[in-house]
């Protein structure tokens, strides 16, 4: 579809797109673990750095405003409930910033990482683990990440079609049930199309694929994340 949708991979010639998916996953895990114990200044520094990375990645946040409304609601809910539980503005804002960091990390990894590249990078690593069929697991991860964006696609298609037909229902429950049913039906159709496409291409989940190399970009990304987290812990 012409409209940009959230959590979709966009092929670009940016710094993050050049990095190996394993390096990006390791960086995201490190950030998500460390932010749990950071102080408010450290969280401000980390969230600011992630926002700068989001701007450098040229993520179209304005095009994502439809989907970001749900995250905005969750952020507001976290802010209110945390304040009511702790009676502390600092604790509430810290919880708010932690969730902001998690959202930005998800946007960055999804926007810069192709499911196929992720499978090619993880397959070789997982295959070295005893009793683990690494390439099959990597293929399952690839298919899962390919199917998840279909939910946003199907939701937007159904809502847009209903608006075009000027459909209005007075019963909220019936309207919600009808909407969910239409989205689920469209998802089944899309899943069937994907299955047929994979079958036509003779997709084999256990097939060994060429692995992606590590470059100086991965070293630089690792150093930047390490320096960021060290400074954030000091603050």
Buried (B, 14 or more C-beta within 10 A) or exposed (E): EEEBBBBBBBEBEBBBBBBBBBBBBBBBEBBBEBBEEBBBEBBBBBBEBBBEBBEEBEBBBEEBEBBBEEBEEEBEEBBEEBBEEEEEEEBBBBBBBBBBBBBBBBBBBBBBBBBBBBBBBBBBEBBEEEEEBBBBBBBEBBBEBBBEBBBBBBBBBBBEEBEEEEEEEEEEEEBEEBBEEBBEEBBEEBEEEBEEEBEEEEEEBEEEBEBBEBEEBBEBBBEBBEEBBEBBBEE
